[in-house]
């Protein structure tokens, strides 16, 4: 029943996300730990329904097999959990979270040594372990505490200090910025607000309380969910609006005009800033559905852009291989060299604030500076739900028979690295792929004109019948 997608295992609460399955997964990880020289696991959880309880369920299994557990006692951002895995040197970490999925979901993200997202090889081996696991041993959580096998920790100070040490605090203090923060009822508020207040920013927070239904919205920072933040920025003349998703590994941004910045734009801004203003050298890594404007920024500075399949573990691995300085995806996840190897919306937000302070320029002005040199690219995208029959039909048509519509542009290449991505001679592209975290079909196109992107999108949409 437990299958890993691009962002861990996610399932509907009380359907597949149950105590039995969480503890089976913990037992499978115990088997993997038998091959590790050092034993131990860090466990953290977000604000979803049952997350805190499920963290204890998992801890009860590890303790029963004499595996030391460090359990973070308050709802924590996923990047904080990854940071703690890296800091402790433990071989594994667990985050109880379903990230930006709807409120009826919960799940588990697995991290390996160094605080990295578990790769496909590891999760496949874990699934094979699950087939062998029978009912696991457990001990009461209180007994695990009493024995010392379970220790309760709160490493927020260490995590916050690591980010503060990496940004230009003096420049931010001198800028006197007004910032609106929307943690979307998730776990991003405490860490990010602490960083911003420490650097003397004026911070107003909306949607900060715990709400396991996330205000009736998806806890995903996108143009459909950040209307309140856009209005707040405009009404209160803020320099920037910052939103983090349910577990704070993804970022959403509103500029000083109240305009939502696509995650593509944020990645371009940060990469440009690191190269031009911080003087860093190195490549950028993006997944195949993320803007090719990154390729143009890389070319401006004599650097290279690498493309990988969707799934942040691919970005992390390619960054390690190439020593790239930044990597990210169009869904809002990004990471920077020298920090953790996974997504961190809190660190990315801190760098954006530093950028405004150091450059003395508004977000819209920096964006105009970049596109004056690179030109602009326009994205059209949408997600579609489907029946099992429809999914099979699309897989047969696109992936097995490799059928495509007659495009009005000359096709330069077609990639089946992850779904189907059509590249055109004019530099544009169109991607069709099934999500690895939700039952959705994603259709995305990017060209040098909105009209052309729209027309290519509509052509493919009609061809596959969604």
N, C-alpha and C positions, 0 to 999 in steps of 0.2 A: 504493500500500500504506500510505502514511502519512496518517492522518486524526487530526485534533485533536478531543479531547473537552473537557469542562469543566475538566480539570486538565492540559492538555497532551497530548502523544502518549505512549501507553503500549502496550507490546506484549510478547509472550512472547519471552524470550531465545532466540536461535538460530532462531526462527521468523521473526518480522518485525523484532525488535530485533537487527540485524546491523551489522557494520562498514560494509557498503555503504549501508544505509539511513541510518545516523547521518551518514555523509559526504555523502550526497545532501541531507539536511536542512541541513547546514552550507553546502553550495553554494547552496541556495535562499536562505539567509539572506545570503550574499554578494551575490546579485543585489539583495536588498532594500537592502543597505548602499550600493549604487551610487547610490542616491537621497539618501543622508544627507550632510549637510555635514561631520559629524565621523565618522571611522571608528573602529571598535574594538568588541571584545566581551569580556565577562567570562565565564569558564567555571568552574563548580564541580561537585562530584560528592558523592554520599552514599556509604554503606558497602555498597551492593548489589554483587552479583557483576558484574564488568565495568565498574562505573561509572568507576573511575579510568582504566581503559584507554580507554573510550569518550570520555572528556574529551580525551585525547590524539588520538584519531582525528579529532575535530572540529577541534582546534587545528591539525592538519596541513593541513587544507583552508584554513582562514582564512589561515594563514601563506603558503600557496602563492599566494594572491591579494593578498598584501601588506596584509592586514588585521591591525592590532595585536591581540594576544591577551594578556589577563591571566588566567592560570590559577591558581586557588587550589590550593595544593600538598597540602593535607590535607583529608580528608572534612569537608564543611562543611554546616551547616544551610541550607536553601533561603532563609530570610529573611536570612541573612548575605550570600548571593550577590546578592539583591535590593538590600540595603543598599549593597553595593559598586558595583553598576550606578548607583545614585543618586549615590553619593559621587564616582565618577570622571567622571560625565557622559557615559559611553559610551552609544551609542544602543541597544545590545542586550546581553542576558545569557542564559546557558544554564545550567540545572541538569540534570545527568544523574541522574535519580531517577524512581522510580515511586511515590514517596510512601508510602501505606499499602497498596498493592496486595500480593498474595501474592508470595512470594520468586521465583517463576518469571518475574516481570515486571521489565522495566526501561523507561526512557522518557526523555523530554526535556520540560522546561518552558522556555518562551521568555518573556523579559522585555523590555519596551520601555523607552524613555527615562524616566528617573526611577525605574526599578526596579519597573515595574508589570507585572502579568500581561498577556500579549498578549491583545487582545480578539478577538472573532469575526471582525471585518472583517479584521484583520491575519492571523489564522491561515488564513482562506479565501484571501487573496491568496498566502500562503506555499504552500498546497496547489496553487494554480495555477502558481506558480513551479516546484514539484516536477515538474509534468507536462512542463516544458520542459527541465529539467536533464538533461544527459547525464553520462557518467562524469566526476567532478570531478578537477581537478588536486590533487595533494598533494605535500608535501615531508616528509622525515623529521623527526620531532619534535626530534631533537638539532640538526638544521640550523636549524630555526626558533628554537631557543634561542640558537644561536651568532650568528644574524643580528640578534637583538634584537627580532624580530617577536613572539616568544613570551617573555613574562616571567612568572616564577613568583612568586606573592605569598601572603601569609597575613594578611588584614586582620582577624583575630579581635579584636585589641586595640581597634581603632577601633570595631568593632561592639559589643563588650562595654561600652566606655566610653560609647557613645551611650545605651545602656540605663541604665547607672548614673547618668548625668546627668539622666535623666528620672524616677527614683524617689527617694523620701525615704529616703536611706541612713541618716540619723541615727536615724529612727524604727525601721528594721529592726534596726540595730545594738543598740539599747536593748531590743529585744523578746526576744532570746535564743531564737530559734525553733529547734525540732528538725524537720528536713525529710527526708523520704524521696524519693529521685529514681529514676525508672525510665525510662531513655532507650530501652528496648525494643530494645537492641542497635543502635540507630541513632546519629545524629550529634548529639543534643541535649546529651550529658553535659558536654563540655568548657566550652562557653559558659555554660550555666546554672549548673554547679557553680562556675565562677569568679565569677559574679555573686553567688551565695549566700554563698560563703566570704568574698568581699570585704566583704560586709555582716554578717559575723560570725555567720552561721547555722551551726548544727551540721548537717552534711549526710552522710547515708548513701546509697550508690548500689547498686542492684541491676541486673543485666542490662546491665552497662556494656561488656563486651568486644565485639569485632566477630564477628558470626555472620551469614553471608549467608542463612541459613535462618530467622533471627529466632527461634531457639528452638522452631521448629515452629509458631509462631503468626503471625497477621497482625500486622504492626507498626502496629496501629491501636489507640489507647487507648480501649477501651470496657469495658463491664461484663463482657464475656466474657473479656477478655484481661488484666485488671488484678487478678486474684485474689491473686497474690503480693504486689502492692503494698498491697492492702487488709489482708492479714494482717500485713505488716511494720509498717504504721502502727499497728495495734491492739497488736501485741506489744511495740512499742518506744515507745509513747505519743507519737507524733509529732504535731505541730500540723497538718501537711498532707502529703499524698502527691502528687507531681507526676509525670506521665508525658508524654513527647512521642512523636509517631509517627516513622516511619523517617527523614524528612527534617526533623523538628522544626518544621514549620509548623503542626501541630495539637497540641492540648493535651487531656490527661485529668487529672482531679483526684479525689482521695480525701480526704474531710474527716476531722477528728480522731476521729470515731467509726468510721472504716473504711468509711463509706458512699460509694459511687461517685456523683459529681456528674455528671449529664448535662451535655453542652456547653451545652444551653439554660440550665441553672442558672448556669453560669459566666458566660455573657453577661449574664444578669440581674444577678448579683452585681457584675460590673465596671461595668456601666452605672449602676447605683444608686450605687456607690461614687464614680464620677467626678462624678456630679451632686451628691450630698449631702455628701460629705466633701472632695472636691477643688474643689468649687464651679464646675465646668465648666458651660458652657451649650451645648446643641446636640442635634440629633436622633440617632436610631439607625437603622441600616440592617440588615435581615435578609433572608434569602432566604425563599421561600414555604413551605419546610418547617421553618422555625424558629419557636420558641414565640411566641405572641401575648402572653405575659406581658410581653414587651418593650414592647408597645403600652401596657400598663397602667402600667408604670413611667414611660414617657414622659409619659403623661397626668398622673401625679402631680405632675410638675414643669413642666407646661405646654409640653412638647416634643412632637415628632412622630416616628412610626415609619414608615419607608419600606420597602415590599416590592419585591423584585427576583427575577428567575429564579435558579435554582441556577447556581453558577459564580462564583468569587470576583471575577473581573473585573467582574461586574455590581455587586457590593458596592463595590469600589474606585471605580468610575465614579460611582455614586450618592453616595458619601461626598464625592468631589471636587465634585460638582454642588451638594450641599446643605450642605457644611461640617459634616457629622455628626461626632460625637466618637468613635463606635465603630460597628463593623460586624462581623457574623459569621454563622455558619451552624451548624446543629444537628449537623454532623459534626465540630465541634471547631476550626474555623478562625476566627480573629478578628483584627482590627487596630484600632489606636487612632490618632486624629488626631495628627499631628506626628511620627510614626515613619515606617515604610515604608508603601507603599500596598497591601501584600499581607499574607497570613497570617503571624503570628509567634507560635508557641507559647512561645518563650523570653521575649519581652517580656510577653505576657499572664500567664505564670506569675509573673514578677517583680512585676507589679502586684497580683496576688492576695496575694503575700507582704506587700507594702506595706500592703494593706488590713487584714490580720490585725494588723500592727504598729500602724498608725495608729488603728484603731478599738478595739483592745484586746479585740476580740470574736472568738470562734471562728467558723469558717465556718457551722456549723449555727445559731449564734445570729444572725448577720447574715441568713441565709436566713429564719429565723423572723420577724425584724423586717420584712423585705420582704413576705412573704406575709400577714402580719397586716394590711397595708395594701392589698394587691392581690388577695387570695384566691389559691387554688391552681388550677393546670391540670395535667391528667394526660395523658401521652402513651402511645400504643400504637403500636409500629412493628416491622417485620420486612422482611428482604430475601429475594427469591425468585429462583432460577435458572430459566431457561426455554429452550425450543427456539426456533429461528427461526420455526417454524410458530405456536407459541404467542404469540410477540411480535407477529406479524402479526395474529393473531386479536384480541389485546387492543387493538392500535392501531385496528383497524377498529371494534371495539365501542365503545371509550371516546372515541377522538379523532375518528374520521370520522363514525360514526353518532351519537355523543354520547348513548349509552344509559347510564342509571344505574339502580341498584336503587331500590325504594320505601323511602325512609328514614323512621324513626319521628319525625323532626324536620322542621320546615319549613325548606326550602332558601332562603337569601336571595340566593345568587349562585353561579355556577359559572365558574371561570377556567380558560382553556386557555393561559395564558401560558407554562407549562412543565409538560407533562403535563396532568393534570386535578386541580383543587383545588375541592372542594365546601365552601362556607361556609354555616353554619346560623344561624338567627336568634338562637339562644341564645349565639352567639359561638364555638361549636366549629367544627372544620374537619376535612376528610379529604383526603389527597393520594395520587394514584397517578402515578408517573412512572418512566421508565427511567433508570438511572444513566448519566452521561456519562463515567465513568471505568472502570467494570467492567460485565460482562454480567449485570446484576442489575435486578430490578424492586423499587422501594421503595414500601412502603405505610405511611403514617403518618397517625395521627389524634390530635386533641387536644380535650378537653372539660373541663368542671368536675368530672367524676367518672371514676374509673378504670373502673367498670362500664360507663358509657356509651361511653367511648372504645373499650373492648374489644368491645362489641356492634357499633358502627359498623364497626370494623376487620373483624370476622368476617363481617359482612354484605357488605362490598365484596370480601373475599377469596373468599367463596363465589360472588359474582356473576361475577367474572372468571375463576374456576376455577383458582386457584393453591393 
